[in-house]
Amino acid sequence: MKKSIFLAISLFLTLGSTAYAQKFGYCNSTVLFTIIPEVKQADSELQGFQTQLTKKGQEMVQALQTKADDLKRKQDNGTISPKDAETQSNKLAEEEQVIVKYEQEVYQKLAQKRQELYQPILDRVNEAMKQVAIENGFALVFDTTSNVVLYADESLDVTKLVKAKLGITE
């Protein structure tokens, strides 16, 4: 009698624990993002935008440097009065502040453009990840690039499934 109760309890615990077993998966988002064509296109567009903004900033700095050199030459030659030199020096300081402000605007514009370009891609990948997790019964899917996973069985890697869901054959 005791054996049958023990066996029944053991069987119940075994079945109960397997019923609550969770399935986990992981994905390497770095690998995934290096092969998504839209990411390469977004990278290229962002680089072009950055080059355009940087070029304008460099032109502003070069113009300021030319004016500063010209003022210094005039001061060294004594062809400018101290009062005029001070006035021009103040104007140069104002132009320098304009450049600093422009530099801050560049960082803001780049961040905004990055968000604009990459958010739709991230949303698409997240939706594909969600679908893969649901379709394959994963309770959790970890990103191995976040260095949170200490151990992962390679059979749980869902990167290939997400690539297939995104239509990537590479």
C-alpha positions as CSV (number, residue, x, y, z in Angstrom):
1,M,0.0,0.0,0.0
2,K,2.8,2.4,1.0
3,K,4.6,1.5,-2.3
4,S,1.6,2.3,-4.4
5,I,1.0,5.6,-2.7
6,F,4.7,6.5,-3.0
7,L,4.6,5.5,-6.7
8,A,1.4,7.5,-7.3
9,I,2.9,10.6,-5.6
10,S,6.2,10.2,-7.6
11,L,4.3,9.8,-10.8
12,F,2.1,12.8,-10.0
13,L,5.2,15.0,-9.2
14,T,7.0,13.8,-12.3
15,L,4.0,14.6,-14.6
16,G,3.3,17.8,-12.8
17,S,6.9,19.1,-13.1
18,T,7.0,18.3,-16.8
19,A,3.7,20.0,-17.4
20,Y,5.2,23.2,-16.0
21,A,8.5,22.8,-17.8
22,Q,9.3,25.9,-19.8
23,K,11.0,26.1,-23.2
24,F,13.6,28.7,-23.7
25,G,15.5,29.9,-26.7
26,Y,18.2,32.4,-27.6
27,C,19.1,34.6,-30.6
28,N,22.2,36.4,-31.6
29,S,20.9,39.8,-32.6
30,T,24.3,41.1,-33.7
31,V,24.5,38.3,-36.3
32,L,20.9,38.9,-37.3
33,F,21.4,42.7,-37.8
34,T,24.5,42.2,-39.9
35,I,22.6,40.3,-42.5
36,I,19.3,42.2,-42.7
37,P,19.4,44.2,-46.0
38,E,17.4,47.1,-44.5
39,V,20.1,47.6,-41.8
40,K,22.8,47.9,-44.5
41,Q,20.6,50.5,-46.3
42,A,19.9,52.4,-43.1
43,D,23.6,52.4,-42.2
44,S,24.4,53.8,-45.7
45,E,21.7,56.5,-45.4
46,L,22.8,57.5,-41.9
47,Q,26.4,57.7,-43.0
48,G,25.5,60.0,-46.0
49,F,23.4,62.2,-43.7
50,Q,26.3,62.4,-41.2
51,T,28.8,63.2,-43.9
52,Q,26.5,66.0,-45.2
53,L,26.1,67.5,-41.7
54,T,29.8,67.1,-40.9
55,K,30.9,68.8,-44.2
56,K,28.8,71.9,-43.3
57,G,30.4,72.0,-39.8
58,Q,33.9,71.6,-41.2
59,E,33.2,74.5,-43.6
60,M,32.1,76.7,-40.7
61,V,35.2,75.8,-38.7
62,Q,37.4,76.5,-41.7
63,A,35.8,79.9,-42.3
64,L,36.3,80.8,-38.7
65,Q,39.9,79.6,-38.8
66,T,40.6,81.8,-41.8
67,K,39.1,84.8,-40.1
68,A,41.1,84.2,-37.0
69,D,44.3,83.8,-39.0
70,D,43.5,87.0,-40.9
71,L,42.9,88.9,-37.6
72,K,46.2,87.6,-36.2
73,R,48.1,88.6,-39.3
74,K,46.6,92.1,-39.1
75,Q,47.5,92.3,-35.4
76,D,51.1,91.1,-36.1
77,N,51.5,93.6,-38.9
78,G,49.9,96.4,-36.9
79,T,47.3,97.2,-39.6
80,I,44.4,97.0,-37.2
81,S,43.6,99.2,-34.2
82,P,43.3,97.5,-30.8
83,K,39.6,98.5,-30.6
84,D,38.8,97.0,-34.1
85,A,40.8,93.9,-33.1
86,E,38.7,93.5,-30.0
87,T,35.5,93.9,-32.0
88,Q,36.5,91.3,-34.5
89,S,37.7,89.0,-31.8
90,N,34.3,89.2,-30.2
91,K,32.6,88.5,-33.5
92,L,34.9,85.4,-33.8
93,A,33.8,84.3,-30.4
94,E,30.2,84.6,-31.4
95,E,30.8,82.6,-34.5
96,E,32.5,79.9,-32.4
97,Q,29.4,79.7,-30.2
98,V,27.3,79.3,-33.4
99,I,29.6,76.4,-34.4
100,V,29.2,74.8,-30.9
101,K,25.4,75.1,-31.2
102,Y,25.5,73.6,-34.6
103,E,27.6,70.7,-33.3
104,Q,24.9,70.0,-30.7
105,E,22.2,70.2,-33.3
106,V,24.1,67.7,-35.4
107,Y,24.1,65.1,-32.6
108,Q,20.4,65.6,-32.1
109,K,19.7,65.3,-35.8
110,L,21.8,62.2,-36.1
111,A,20.0,60.6,-33.1
112,Q,16.6,61.5,-34.6
113,K,17.6,60.1,-38.0
114,R,19.0,56.9,-36.4
115,Q,15.7,56.4,-34.6
116,E,13.7,57.1,-37.8
117,L,15.7,54.6,-39.8
118,Y,16.2,51.8,-37.4
119,Q,12.9,51.7,-35.4
120,P,10.8,50.1,-38.2
121,I,13.5,47.4,-38.6
122,L,13.6,46.8,-34.9
123,D,9.8,46.6,-34.8
124,R,9.8,44.1,-37.6
125,V,12.5,41.9,-36.0
126,N,10.7,42.1,-32.6
127,E,7.4,40.9,-34.3
128,A,9.2,38.1,-36.1
129,M,10.9,37.1,-32.8
130,K,7.5,37.1,-31.0
131,Q,5.9,34.9,-33.8
132,V,8.9,32.5,-33.7
133,A,8.6,32.2,-29.9
134,I,4.8,31.6,-30.0
135,E,5.0,29.2,-32.9
136,N,7.7,27.1,-31.3
137,G,6.4,27.3,-27.7
138,F,9.3,29.3,-26.2
139,A,8.5,30.8,-22.9
140,L,11.6,33.1,-23.1
141,V,14.1,34.0,-25.8
142,F,17.3,35.6,-24.7
143,D,19.6,37.7,-26.7
144,T,23.1,36.4,-26.4
145,T,24.7,39.7,-27.3
146,S,23.5,41.2,-24.0
147,N,25.8,38.9,-22.1
148,V,23.0,37.8,-19.8
149,V,23.0,34.2,-20.8
150,L,25.6,32.1,-18.9
151,Y,24.9,28.9,-20.7
152,A,22.8,28.0,-23.7
153,D,22.3,24.7,-25.5
154,E,22.9,25.4,-29.2
155,S,19.7,23.5,-30.1
156,L,17.8,26.5,-28.6
157,D,19.3,29.0,-31.0
158,V,16.3,30.6,-32.9
159,T,18.4,32.9,-35.0
160,K,17.8,30.7,-38.1
161,L,14.1,30.6,-37.5
162,V,13.9,34.4,-37.2
163,K,16.0,34.8,-40.4
164,A,13.5,32.5,-42.2
165,K,10.6,34.5,-40.8
166,L,12.2,37.7,-42.1
167,G,12.7,36.1,-45.5
168,I,16.5,36.1,-45.3
169,T,18.1,33.2,-47.1
170,E,21.7,34.0,-46.3
